[in-house]
Structure formats: structure tokens, C-alpha cells
């Protein structure tokens, strides 16, 4: 079984993980995907304590990166190949799904592309609470495009943290009644929206649980199964 949910921010929004765990529906052969802002590797001094909440879980925890991540820490892990794509293996049951990769999990093809813009970065300090690597690089975009070509631009699922600019027009994503500003990460995802044929696209970041349409869903606390 593969479940997916929204941002966890380390232990701040961990309660939904407890709900999943207490339901006893996932085992070591099952997966939970977090759509960015995992946050378990945010503060180096609290690293093992934060990760301990996840290492005790009896299932695999997979995550795409968000904008509120410590990229110095994440990128300090060696790159491995797992289920067809590049990953950082954080712990035996915690894996970072890197940008522009396609994974085959339980027979389902999943394209991953993390990253996003911190609208509060002016209040943060670089390499302490904010990292410029939150914005995907040209190389990551190119790698994603090339990997998609190998699959004829067709996958079952797309999992990102941010979302394309057109989707931001949905008023249910507005923040305090104001339309979300379009940033570079949104424009990057426009490129993928224009070329990928997919069954469903899940994303986090906006702290909303919204089914945009039959093809896109914003995640925060809701938990879905990839079927």
C-alpha cells in the first residue's frame, strides 16, 4: 500500500502520522509519501531526536523536499539508486526522493520534483533556517525532462511540493483571500505540466486540503492512497 500526505515540518504536523500509525494499516512492506517540508532534518543539533519519531514507524517514509528543509544536511548524504531513481537514504526506513526522478513502486510510476519558495525568507538566515537550494536548478529541470522522455512523458503520479502557476488561480488556495504569488518554482512546474501525461498530481506547500479537480489535489492533513 502507498499512502500520501502533506507537510509534516518535523514534529510540528506529526499528528497525522500518529493517526496512520495507530490505525495499524501499514507494515514494513508499505509506504507513506510526504509531499515536501518533511523537516526531519532541519536542525542538525536535533537531528536524531527528530528522526526518531520516524525511525520507530513500522513502514517506509518517503519524502520529496519542500522549501523549509536543511539542504546542507540532506545533500550530505550520498546519492543512491532506489526503485529506478536517485535518492538520499537517510535511515533504513526514511528516503528522500530527489528532483526529476521517476520511481516504480508497487507497479506505479511516480515522478518527483521537490522545491518551493519560502515567502518568509526575509526573516530567516541562510544556512541556518533558509537555503537557496529550495529553488530547483536548471540541471535538475533538465534531468527531469530527460527522465520523462524515457517514459514517453507518461507516468501514473506526479508528486511535488509546489504547483504550476495556473493551479494557483483556484481561490481555494488563496492565502487570507489573496491570490498566491507566482514564483520561479511555479514557472518551472509549468514546464512539466505542459509535457506530462499523468493520472493524478499531488502537492503540499499551501497548507490546504483541496481537491482542485479530478487530476490535482493539494495536501496538508488529508491522507490518500495511491491506487
N, C-alpha and C positions, 0 to 999 in steps of 0.2 A: 504494500500500500504506500502511496505517496500523498502526503498532505502538504499544504502550503498555507502560510500565514504572513502577516505583515511585520513591521519593525518591532524589535524586542529591546534595543538600547541596553544591552547587558542584562541587568535585573530589573530595570525600571518598568518595562512592559512584559515581565516574565510570567505574569499570572495565567495568560492564555496557554503557555507551555505546561504549567501545572494542570490545567484543565485537560489537556491532551493526555498527559502522563497518568493522571488519576482515572481516566476513562479506560485505561488498560486495553487499548485497541491496537497499539503499535508494539512490535517486538524488534529484535536485533536485525531482522531482515526488512524492516520498514524504514521510511524516510520522512523527515519533516524539512521542508524548504522555507527559509526565511527570506523575504523579498527586500533585503537591504537593511542598513542600520542594525546589524546584528549586535555590535557594540561589546561583545565579549572580550575583545582585545583592545579596549580603548585606553585604559590607564595601565601602564606597564607594572606599577607597584601593586596593582590589584589583580593582575592577570590570572594567577592560579585560582584565586578566590572566585573571580567572576566565571571563569571557565568551569569551575567545579559544579556549578548549577547545571551545566550542560553535559559534562562527562558522566554524571550519575544517571543520565537518562538511558533507557534500555533500547533506544532506537538511534538511527543516524541523523545527525543535524547537518544540513547543507545550507549554505547561505551565499547570496550574491552580496557584494559590498554596496554600501549606501554612500552618503556624504559624511555622516558622523561616524567615521571609522579612523583608527590609527593605522594609516598606510605604512608607516615606518615598521610597525610591528608585523602587520600582515605580510609585507614584502620581504621580511627577514626569513620567512620560511621558504625552503626550497620548492621549486616548481616540479610537480609530478604529473603524470598522465593517469587519469581515472575515468573509466567508462567512456573513453573516447575524447576527452577534453582536458585542458590544463587546469590544475587545481593547486591550492596550498593545503596540505594535510596538517591541520592544527593539532588535533588529537585523533585517537583511533576512531572516534565517532563524530568528529567535527571537521568538516571540509569546506573550504572556500572555493566556490565555483567562479573561475576567473572570467574576465570580459571577452566577449566574442567567441565563446566556445559552444560546442554542441555536444551534449551528453545523451547517451542512450541508457535509460533507467527503466527497468521493468518493461522493456519493449517500446517505450515512449521517447521520442526525440525532443530535447529541450535546449533551446538557445538562450544563453545567459548574457546579460550585459548590465553590469552594475554601474554605480556612479550617480552623482547628482550635485546640485548646487546648495551650499549652506547659505540661507538668507540671513543668518545671524553671524556670518564670519567676521564682521567688523568688531564683534565683541569677543572674538577668540584669538588665540595666539598660535602662530604657525609652529608645527612640530610639537605642540603641547595639546591643543584642543581643535586644531584645524590643519588640514593637509591639502595642498594644491592638487594632489593626485585624485581628489574627488571627481575632477573633470576628466573624462576619458581622453586618451591621447589619439593622435592620428594613426599611430601604429596599431592600437587596439581596434579602432574602427576598421582599418584595412584588413586586419586579421579576421574580424567578424565577417566582413564581406566575402573574403576568400573561403572561409569555412562554410558559409552558407552556399556558395557555388557548388561545393562538393555534394550538397544535398538538394541541388536544383532549387535553392531558395525556399524549400518547403520543410517545415518542422511541425510537430504536434503542439508544442507550447513555447511561448516566449516569456521569460521571467526577467524583469528589470526592477530597478528601484524607482527611477524617474519614469516619465512617459513622454510621448510625442506632443508637439505643440498643439495640434488640432484637438486632441482629447482635453486639453486644458480649457477649452471653450465650454465644457459641461459645467453649468452653475453649481452642481453638487460638489465640485472640487474647490469652489471658491473659498477663500480664507476670509472670514468675517465679512462676507458679502462682496469681497473684491476678487476679481479675476486673478488667477495666479500668473505671475510674470513669466515670460518665456526666456529661458536661459540657453546657454550653449549646449547643455546636455539634452535639452528638449529637441533642439535642432538636429543633433546627432541622431536621436532616435527617430526623427522624421525620415532619415535615410533608410533605416531598417523597415519602418512601416511601409515605405514605398516599394520594397522588394520582396518582403517575406510573405509567403502563404502559410497561415497558421490556423490552428484550431481555436486556441484561446491565448490571450496575453494577460498576465497578472503583474501588478506593480504595487509598490508600497509608497513611502515617502510623504504622502499628503495627509496621513493620519485620518483617513476616511475609509469607511466600508461602503463601497458603492459599486453596484453592477452597472457599468457605463452602458453596455449593450450586450448582445449575445457573444461578442468577441473580446471584450475587455472588462477587467474587474480590478478595482482599487481595493487594496487590503490594508487592514490595520489589526483588528482583533478577530475578525471572522476567519474561520478555518475551512478550506475547501479540499476536496480530494481530487487529484488528477486522475480522471477515468478515461 
